[in-house]
Amino acid sequence: MRVLFAPHTSPSHYLPVAPLVQACRAAGHDVRVAVQPPLIEVVQKSGHVPVPMGAGYDHEEDLAAQLRRDVETYGRPLTAELIAALPPDERKGVYNRMRDCQTRIAEAMIDELLLFIHTWGADLIVADPLTLAAPLAAEITGIPLVHYMWGPDYVRHQLGFPGVGMPVDQWPDALTRLFRRFGAEQRTEYATCTVDPWPEPLQLPGMPHRVPFRYVPYNGPGTVPDWLWKEPGDRRRICVTWGTVASRRVGPDGFLVPRILEGLAGTDAEVVVATTEADAELLGDVPDNVRIAFGVPLHVLLPACDAIIHQGGGGTTLTAAACGVPQAIIPLAGDLRLNATLLAKTGAGLFLDPEQARPADIKAAAATLLDDPGPRAAAERLRDEMRAQPTPAEIVPCLEKLV
């Protein structure tokens, strides 16, 4: 079987499915990953083979510019609550521009995607729901389409999205024209099934033909530092991270790690900041109890931590959940706020509103995570529930039956 994965251009949308890519290869199947240029190196470092296409449109640059304009217009990044409070026409415009970005990716990719499918002879497409070229290609070629999830299904429930339950008469005009160009039928759903590594307590209901599988943390390549296993662990440890995407998209004003470290100064715990070298330059002077860590994958670091404070990215949230570590999330964007809300409902973490989370609030949250047995017990229950799900290798036969 030849399986073509088609992730969205953001690394945070590819990393959750990388173990399933590996599972397909380990089962003896031939695998390729169709990507725009920003994702080439990420896929290569994961040990898989990218097929570059769609170089004519830079989604990350466009999205970052949009988010900066939101901050200028509204004073902060748009959240689901803020969008819901907008006048109807303005709210519709916000949702349409989000969908238009994905349509531009599809326009940039579709001709090359179809050519590669024909040349290589793909049998199955496994795609991010945001990758609109995938259902179009599947409809044209008759190849089965599988969607995969990288977060709670807010695309269906909050954003409203073509091919994921959205009525055809609400599709963006540009996407309708693209489908008509190829004579492809517009439908509300295209995926035969959706494979989903998010545990049920962190997922929204109503996903059709859901195939759950265990989230296996993959946070990119890295090394295990000497201090993590050679130095005695006589102090409790708090991990602090802001991911790899948030600060790049919203700018330095949205980088809240200095505020977090101010709140954690003077605590009796060691604070490990897992960050990039670029973001480390934004930290300034750090308290004495802080260690800066570069290139340490979270799934390597978190088993040695007692708590984590972060921005709410899907990979960070699920990796911490898989390790049974209680979390405090300070989310800026709408999908991150959804992650934080769902996690808080399980009891395994705390939701801290970025507008109100001052250093004293962060200090109190850290004390709760470290000293209150409730979040730890809930985090361990969530971890055990995730471990009970079938592994990526165990759902490969489900994919084989589709061909």
Protein Blocks (a to p, Z undefined) as FASTA:
>chain_A
ZZdddddfbfklmmmmmmmmmmmmmnopacdddddfklmmmmmmnopacddehklbcfkl
mmmmmmmmmmmmnopacdfklmmmpcfklmmmmmmmmmmmmmmmmmmmmmmmmmmmmmno
pabdcddfklmmlmmmmmmnopacddddfbdckklmmnopghilpafklgcfklmmmmmm
nopacdfbfbfbdcdfbdfklpcehiahiacddddddebjadddfklmmpccfbccdddd
ebjmlmmmnojmlmmklmmmmmmgoiabdcdddddfklmmmnopadfkbccdehiafklm
mmmpcbdcdehiaklmmmmmmnopacddddfblmlmmmmmmmmmnopaccddfklmcfkl
mmmmmmmmmmmmklmmmmmmmmmmmmmpccfklmmmmmmmmZZ
